[in-house]
Amino acid sequence: MKKQIQSFFVKTIYLITLLPLKEVNLIEKFIMQLVTKNLIIINVLLFFATFVFQRYGVNLIHYLGLHFFLADKFNFAQLFTYLFMHGSFSHVFFNMFAVWMFGNLLERTWGAKRFLLYYMVCGLGAGIVQEIVQFASYEMVLSKYSSVNIGSEIIPVSEYLNYMNTVGASGAVYGILLAFGMLYPDRQLYIFPLPVPIKAKYFVIGYAVIELSLGIVNSRTDNVAHFAHLGGMIFGFILVKYWKKKNF
């Protein structure tokens, strides 16, 4: 328990110090825009709703999380609903912290409609990339077997596919970080524990490299969808470039 508290404390300090410099005055920083506020409210409410429904034997993540498209439980609506499901308090907290920190500025820049469109497109892109990565993994490994040992029992591969479930707004959040770096490349950020600020463009590039590296390494103990994060950044990059080309 002590280790978890320390880890949470370190992450909190890290995020609190990851502040855009020379952005807006302090009052404006804490006033949430409409879409940003509603996204945070919806995500937090649904996170706590998962516990309420679990008391009645209903697992919302099984219905709203993104299943592998070859699984019986998959449906296309999950490509959007999975964005509002989270697996832990720290998961939803840090995602929503980033939405507030960077999404608020993007919404002030773009307006509510464009920001919401961007958020959903990045989330959709992250889900699509995750499905592609899972399909590649399925073709290389699972398709060669008829059953899988999950520790407590051996189950058919067709049933195991339903265990491949993705949740979280992280793909959309990484898209937000990407847009921040593209729109404000020279904006300086303080990142704990670095003693000096770093430009947003280098921060975004560094994050992308880290996610790519972790995705390639693919540790068995790592249940983070790193390629989904990259998918959100890729779709975000394409959309921002398109808008700039069209002078939107």
N, C-alpha and C positions, 0 to 999 in steps of 0.2 A: 504493500500500500504506500509506503514511504517513497519508493521509487517512482510510482505513478504520479504522486503529488509533485515531486521534484521535476519530473519530465514535463508535466503540465505547466509548472511555474516557469521553466526555461522557455517553453514555446510561447507563453504569454508575454514574457519580457521581450522575446525576439520580435513578436508581431507589434507590440506597442512601440518599439523603437524603429520599426519599418515605416517611418512617416515621411510623406512627401514634403519637401521643404519649399517654402515660398509658394504655396499652393493658393490658399484663400485665407481670409481672416478666420480666427478661431471659432467664431459663432457660426459661420457658414459651414465649417468643417463638420460640426455636430448636427446640423439640420439635414435630415435625410430627405432625399427626393422621393417622389411618389412610388415609382417602380421599385427602387432600392428598398424602401421601407416595406412594401407589400411582399417582395420576395423573401425578405428576412422573416416577416411574420408568418408567411405560409410555411416556410421550411421549419421554423421552430415549432409551430402548432402541429405539423404532421409528425415531427420527431417525437413529441410527447404523445401524440395520438397512437403511435405504434405500441407504446406501453399499455395504454388503455385497452386497445383492441386485443392485445396479448392476454389480458386477464379473462377475456371471453373466448380464448382459443383461436383468435384470428391473427395471422401474421401478415401485416400490410406489405412487408417487403416481398413476400412470396407473390403478391398480386401486382404491386407497383414497381418493384425492382426490375432491372433489365435482364431478362433471361437470354441465354444463347438462342439464336434464331432457329436452331434445329430441335430445341427442347419443346416438350408438350406444353409447357406453361408460358411460352413466348407469345406475345401479341404486339402489334406495331405501336400501340399507345404507350408501351413501356419505354420507347425511345425518348419520350418526354417526361413521363411520370417518375422515372428513376432519378431525375434531377432533384426531386423533392424528398427523397428518402435518404436517411443517413444511418450508419451503423453504430455510432457512439456519440456521446456528448462532445468530445473533443473534435470529432469529424464535423459535426454541424457548426460548432462554435467557430472554428478557424475558417471554415468556408464562408460563413456569414460575416465574420470579421473582415475578410478580404473584400466581400461584396460591398460592405459599408465603406471601407477605406478607399477602394479604387473605383468601384462601380458608381458611387455617389458622384465622383468627379466626372466620369464618363457620361452619366445621365445629364448632368448640368451642361456638358459640352454638346451632346447629341440631341437631347430631348428624350422624353419618356418612350415614345413609340420606337425610335431607332435603337435605343439602348435595350429595350425588351426583345426586339427582333434579334439583335446581336447576341444577347445572352442565350436565347433559345437555339439559335443556329449553332453556336459554339457547343452547347450541350448536346444537340443532335449529332454534330460532327464527332464529338467525343464518343458517343454511343456507337456510331457507325464504325469508327476505327477499332473500338473494343471488340465489336462483333467480328470484324475481319481478322483481328489477331487471334481471337478464340477459334475461329474457323481454321486458321493455319495450324494452330496447336492441335485441333481435333484431327485434321488430315494427317499430320505427322505422327501422332501418337494414338489417340483414342480410337480412331477408325480401324485400327489393326487388332483391337480386342473386343470381346463380347461382354466382358464384365470388369468391374473395378473394385478393388479392396479399399474401403474407406476407413478401415481400422476396426470398427465394431461389427462389420458384416461385409459380405461381397454382394454387390448389386449390379444389375445389367447396365451397360453403358448408356442405354436410352434413358434410364432413370437417373444416372449420374449427371447427365446433361442439365437436369433441372437444378443441380447444385451450383451451376455456373451462373452466378447472379451478381450484377453490378449495381451499386447505389452511390449517390452523392452528386453534389453540384461542382465537384472539383474540375471537371472538364470545362464548364462554363467559367469558372473562376480563373483558370489558366488562360482562357481566351480574354478575359478582362485584363489580366496582367499584360498579355501580349499587346492589346490595344493601348494600354497606358504607356507602354514602352515605345509604341509607334507614334502616338500622338504627342507625347512629351518625352522624347528620347534623352534630352539633356537635363530633365528634372532630377534633382539629387535626392537620394534616399539614405537615411541612416539605418544600417543593418547591424544589429547586435551579433557578434561582439566586435565588429570592425570599428576602429577608432576614427575613421574618416568616412564621409558620405560617398556613395557610388551612384553613377548616372543610371537612370532607369533602363536605358538600352542594354547596358552591360549586365544589369540585374536580370533582365528577361532572358538574354542569351545564356547566362550562367544557369538559370533554372531549367531552360530547355535542354542544355547539355547534360545536366544532372539527371533529368527524367529519362532522356534517351539512354544514358549509361545504365541506370537502374533497370530499365525495361529490357535491355540486351542481356544483362547479367541474370535477370529472372530468378532471384533466390526463392527457394521453396517456402521459406518462412515469411516472404513478403507478399501480402495479399492486396497491395496497392496496384491499381490499374494505371501504370505509368504511360502506356501508349494511348490510353484514353485522354490523359492530360495533354499529350502532344497533339492528339486529334483536335481538341478544343483550340489549341494554339494555331494549328494549320488552317482550320476553317475560319478562325478569326482573322488570320493574316489575309486570306483570300478575300474576305468580305470587306475589310478595311481598305485593301488595295482597290477593290472594285468601286467602292464609294469615292475614293480619291480620284480615280480615273473619270468617274461620271460627275465629279464636282458636287456630290451630294452634301 
